[in-house]
Amino acid sequence: MDKMRKEFEVEFINSLDDDNFSCNSQKLVYLNKDDNGDYRHGITHVAWTWWKASRESLCVDLDDIDCIHNLDRAVYTIDVKCKLGRLGVKYK
């Protein structure tokens, strides 16, 4: 499971109202997927679609940054870009 989907599932389950469920395993029904990896439950499917769209629209502007100084070390732009890429964050 990719990092973004895992983060979504944790947040989605945590957002469900505990008063409507007698145990956490009942919440996990919302995370069932079909053979294509799509969520079976409509609410989860819509939430996942919006979650992905919100992450895809995030873009960090690095145009004017040559390096960022952080006490003991300098983190160069290429390192920042590499780390952002691993997190699934776009940059320009």
PyMOL CGO cylinders between C-alpha atoms (Angstrom):
from pymol import cmd
from pymol.cgo import CYLINDER

trace = [
    CYLINDER, 0.00, 0.00, 0.00, 1.38, 3.37, -0.93, 0.3, 1, 1, 1, 1, 1, 1,
    CYLINDER, 1.38, 3.37, -0.93, 2.04, 6.02, 1.70, 0.3, 1, 1, 1, 1, 1, 1,
    CYLINDER, 2.04, 6.02, 1.70, -0.76, 8.34, 0.59, 0.3, 1, 1, 1, 1, 1, 1,
    CYLINDER, -0.76, 8.34, 0.59, -3.41, 5.61, 0.73, 0.3, 1, 1, 1, 1, 1, 1,
    CYLINDER, -3.41, 5.61, 0.73, -2.22, 4.46, 4.13, 0.3, 1, 1, 1, 1, 1, 1,
    CYLINDER, -2.22, 4.46, 4.13, -2.41, 8.04, 5.48, 0.3, 1, 1, 1, 1, 1, 1,
    CYLINDER, -2.41, 8.04, 5.48, -5.91, 8.37, 4.01, 0.3, 1, 1, 1, 1, 1, 1,
    CYLINDER, -5.91, 8.37, 4.01, -7.15, 5.16, 5.61, 0.3, 1, 1, 1, 1, 1, 1,
    CYLINDER, -7.15, 5.16, 5.61, -5.82, 6.10, 9.05, 0.3, 1, 1, 1, 1, 1, 1,
    CYLINDER, -5.82, 6.10, 9.05, -7.42, 9.54, 8.87, 0.3, 1, 1, 1, 1, 1, 1,
    CYLINDER, -7.42, 9.54, 8.87, -10.67, 8.18, 7.43, 0.3, 1, 1, 1, 1, 1, 1,
    CYLINDER, -10.67, 8.18, 7.43, -11.09, 5.56, 10.17, 0.3, 1, 1, 1, 1, 1, 1,
    CYLINDER, -11.09, 5.56, 10.17, -10.21, 8.12, 12.85, 0.3, 1, 1, 1, 1, 1, 1,
    CYLINDER, -10.21, 8.12, 12.85, -12.83, 10.50, 11.45, 0.3, 1, 1, 1, 1, 1, 1,
    CYLINDER, -12.83, 10.50, 11.45, -15.68, 8.01, 11.88, 0.3, 1, 1, 1, 1, 1, 1,
    CYLINDER, -15.68, 8.01, 11.88, -17.88, 8.72, 14.90, 0.3, 1, 1, 1, 1, 1, 1,
    CYLINDER, -17.88, 8.72, 14.90, -17.17, 6.13, 17.63, 0.3, 1, 1, 1, 1, 1, 1,
    CYLINDER, -17.17, 6.13, 17.63, -20.78, 6.39, 18.88, 0.3, 1, 1, 1, 1, 1, 1,
    CYLINDER, -20.78, 6.39, 18.88, -21.99, 4.61, 15.73, 0.3, 1, 1, 1, 1, 1, 1,
    CYLINDER, -21.99, 4.61, 15.73, -19.66, 1.61, 16.09, 0.3, 1, 1, 1, 1, 1, 1,
    CYLINDER, -19.66, 1.61, 16.09, -19.30, -0.91, 18.91, 0.3, 1, 1, 1, 1, 1, 1,
    CYLINDER, -19.30, -0.91, 18.91, -15.69, -1.70, 17.92, 0.3, 1, 1, 1, 1, 1, 1,
    CYLINDER, -15.69, -1.70, 17.92, -13.00, -0.60, 15.48, 0.3, 1, 1, 1, 1, 1, 1,
    CYLINDER, -13.00, -0.60, 15.48, -13.38, -3.74, 13.36, 0.3, 1, 1, 1, 1, 1, 1,
    CYLINDER, -13.38, -3.74, 13.36, -16.81, -2.48, 12.29, 0.3, 1, 1, 1, 1, 1, 1,
    CYLINDER, -16.81, -2.48, 12.29, -15.14, 0.63, 10.90, 0.3, 1, 1, 1, 1, 1, 1,
    CYLINDER, -15.14, 0.63, 10.90, -12.81, -1.48, 8.75, 0.3, 1, 1, 1, 1, 1, 1,
    CYLINDER, -12.81, -1.48, 8.75, -15.75, -2.52, 6.55, 0.3, 1, 1, 1, 1, 1, 1,
    CYLINDER, -15.75, -2.52, 6.55, -15.44, 0.93, 5.00, 0.3, 1, 1, 1, 1, 1, 1,
    CYLINDER, -15.44, 0.93, 5.00, -11.93, 0.02, 3.78, 0.3, 1, 1, 1, 1, 1, 1,
    CYLINDER, -11.93, 0.02, 3.78, -12.93, -3.11, 1.82, 0.3, 1, 1, 1, 1, 1, 1,
    CYLINDER, -12.93, -3.11, 1.82, -11.74, -2.96, -1.78, 0.3, 1, 1, 1, 1, 1, 1,
    CYLINDER, -11.74, -2.96, -1.78, -12.80, -4.71, -4.96, 0.3, 1, 1, 1, 1, 1, 1,
    CYLINDER, -12.80, -4.71, -4.96, -10.42, -6.60, -7.28, 0.3, 1, 1, 1, 1, 1, 1,
    CYLINDER, -10.42, -6.60, -7.28, -9.39, -3.32, -8.93, 0.3, 1, 1, 1, 1, 1, 1,
    CYLINDER, -9.39, -3.32, -8.93, -8.35, -1.79, -5.60, 0.3, 1, 1, 1, 1, 1, 1,
    CYLINDER, -8.35, -1.79, -5.60, -11.33, 0.59, -5.53, 0.3, 1, 1, 1, 1, 1, 1,
    CYLINDER, -11.33, 0.59, -5.53, -13.23, 1.04, -2.27, 0.3, 1, 1, 1, 1, 1, 1,
    CYLINDER, -13.23, 1.04, -2.27, -16.53, -0.86, -2.21, 0.3, 1, 1, 1, 1, 1, 1,
    CYLINDER, -16.53, -0.86, -2.21, -18.26, 1.63, 0.07, 0.3, 1, 1, 1, 1, 1, 1,
    CYLINDER, -18.26, 1.63, 0.07, -19.42, 4.76, -1.78, 0.3, 1, 1, 1, 1, 1, 1,
    CYLINDER, -19.42, 4.76, -1.78, -18.56, 7.18, 1.03, 0.3, 1, 1, 1, 1, 1, 1,
    CYLINDER, -18.56, 7.18, 1.03, -15.01, 5.86, 1.23, 0.3, 1, 1, 1, 1, 1, 1,
    CYLINDER, -15.01, 5.86, 1.23, -14.63, 5.95, -2.55, 0.3, 1, 1, 1, 1, 1, 1,
    CYLINDER, -14.63, 5.95, -2.55, -15.73, 9.61, -2.72, 0.3, 1, 1, 1, 1, 1, 1,
    CYLINDER, -15.73, 9.61, -2.72, -13.52, 10.56, 0.24, 0.3, 1, 1, 1, 1, 1, 1,
    CYLINDER, -13.52, 10.56, 0.24, -10.52, 8.83, -1.38, 0.3, 1, 1, 1, 1, 1, 1,
    CYLINDER, -10.52, 8.83, -1.38, -11.16, 10.65, -4.67, 0.3, 1, 1, 1, 1, 1, 1,
    CYLINDER, -11.16, 10.65, -4.67, -11.19, 14.02, -2.91, 0.3, 1, 1, 1, 1, 1, 1,
    CYLINDER, -11.19, 14.02, -2.91, -8.16, 13.10, -0.78, 0.3, 1, 1, 1, 1, 1, 1,
    CYLINDER, -8.16, 13.10, -0.78, -6.11, 12.31, -3.90, 0.3, 1, 1, 1, 1, 1, 1,
    CYLINDER, -6.11, 12.31, -3.90, -7.25, 15.48, -5.64, 0.3, 1, 1, 1, 1, 1, 1,
    CYLINDER, -7.25, 15.48, -5.64, -6.26, 17.62, -2.66, 0.3, 1, 1, 1, 1, 1, 1,
    CYLINDER, -6.26, 17.62, -2.66, -2.80, 16.07, -2.57, 0.3, 1, 1, 1, 1, 1, 1,
    CYLINDER, -2.80, 16.07, -2.57, -2.30, 16.36, -6.32, 0.3, 1, 1, 1, 1, 1, 1,
    CYLINDER, -2.30, 16.36, -6.32, -3.08, 20.08, -6.22, 0.3, 1, 1, 1, 1, 1, 1,
    CYLINDER, -3.08, 20.08, -6.22, -0.37, 20.72, -3.61, 0.3, 1, 1, 1, 1, 1, 1,
    CYLINDER, -0.37, 20.72, -3.61, 2.74, 22.23, -5.17, 0.3, 1, 1, 1, 1, 1, 1,
    CYLINDER, 2.74, 22.23, -5.17, 5.78, 23.72, -3.42, 0.3, 1, 1, 1, 1, 1, 1,
    CYLINDER, 5.78, 23.72, -3.42, 7.59, 26.56, -5.21, 0.3, 1, 1, 1, 1, 1, 1,
    CYLINDER, 7.59, 26.56, -5.21, 11.37, 26.07, -5.00, 0.3, 1, 1, 1, 1, 1, 1,
    CYLINDER, 11.37, 26.07, -5.00, 12.36, 28.54, -7.75, 0.3, 1, 1, 1, 1, 1, 1,
    CYLINDER, 12.36, 28.54, -7.75, 14.25, 30.95, -5.52, 0.3, 1, 1, 1, 1, 1, 1,
    CYLINDER, 14.25, 30.95, -5.52, 15.81, 28.45, -3.14, 0.3, 1, 1, 1, 1, 1, 1,
    CYLINDER, 15.81, 28.45, -3.14, 19.41, 27.39, -3.67, 0.3, 1, 1, 1, 1, 1, 1,
    CYLINDER, 19.41, 27.39, -3.67, 19.84, 25.91, -0.21, 0.3, 1, 1, 1, 1, 1, 1,
    CYLINDER, 19.84, 25.91, -0.21, 18.21, 25.91, 3.18, 0.3, 1, 1, 1, 1, 1, 1,
    CYLINDER, 18.21, 25.91, 3.18, 20.49, 26.25, 6.19, 0.3, 1, 1, 1, 1, 1, 1,
    CYLINDER, 20.49, 26.25, 6.19, 19.53, 24.19, 9.21, 0.3, 1, 1, 1, 1, 1, 1,
    CYLINDER, 19.53, 24.19, 9.21, 21.94, 24.68, 12.15, 0.3, 1, 1, 1, 1, 1, 1,
    CYLINDER, 21.94, 24.68, 12.15, 24.56, 21.99, 11.46, 0.3, 1, 1, 1, 1, 1, 1,
    CYLINDER, 24.56, 21.99, 11.46, 23.90, 21.27, 7.79, 0.3, 1, 1, 1, 1, 1, 1,
    CYLINDER, 23.90, 21.27, 7.79, 22.74, 22.67, 4.51, 0.3, 1, 1, 1, 1, 1, 1,
    CYLINDER, 22.74, 22.67, 4.51, 20.03, 20.87, 2.63, 0.3, 1, 1, 1, 1, 1, 1,
    CYLINDER, 20.03, 20.87, 2.63, 20.40, 21.57, -1.06, 0.3, 1, 1, 1, 1, 1, 1,
    CYLINDER, 20.40, 21.57, -1.06, 17.47, 22.02, -3.42, 0.3, 1, 1, 1, 1, 1, 1,
    CYLINDER, 17.47, 22.02, -3.42, 18.01, 18.66, -5.08, 0.3, 1, 1, 1, 1, 1, 1,
    CYLINDER, 18.01, 18.66, -5.08, 17.74, 16.90, -1.72, 0.3, 1, 1, 1, 1, 1, 1,
    CYLINDER, 17.74, 16.90, -1.72, 14.55, 18.81, -0.94, 0.3, 1, 1, 1, 1, 1, 1,
    CYLINDER, 14.55, 18.81, -0.94, 13.11, 17.87, -4.33, 0.3, 1, 1, 1, 1, 1, 1,
    CYLINDER, 13.11, 17.87, -4.33, 14.02, 14.23, -3.78, 0.3, 1, 1, 1, 1, 1, 1,
    CYLINDER, 14.02, 14.23, -3.78, 12.33, 14.16, -0.38, 0.3, 1, 1, 1, 1, 1, 1,
    CYLINDER, 12.33, 14.16, -0.38, 9.23, 15.97, -1.65, 0.3, 1, 1, 1, 1, 1, 1,
    CYLINDER, 9.23, 15.97, -1.65, 9.01, 13.47, -4.51, 0.3, 1, 1, 1, 1, 1, 1,
    CYLINDER, 9.01, 13.47, -4.51, 9.11, 10.54, -2.12, 0.3, 1, 1, 1, 1, 1, 1,
    CYLINDER, 9.11, 10.54, -2.12, 6.25, 12.13, -0.19, 0.3, 1, 1, 1, 1, 1, 1,
    CYLINDER, 6.25, 12.13, -0.19, 4.24, 12.58, -3.37, 0.3, 1, 1, 1, 1, 1, 1,
    CYLINDER, 4.24, 12.58, -3.37, 4.42, 16.38, -3.18, 0.3, 1, 1, 1, 1, 1, 1,
    CYLINDER, 4.42, 16.38, -3.18, 4.88, 18.24, -6.46, 0.3, 1, 1, 1, 1, 1, 1,
    CYLINDER, 4.88, 18.24, -6.46, 7.34, 21.10, -6.75, 0.3, 1, 1, 1, 1, 1, 1,
    CYLINDER, 7.34, 21.10, -6.75, 8.38, 23.66, -9.33, 0.3, 1, 1, 1, 1, 1, 1,
]
cmd.load_cgo(trace, "trace")
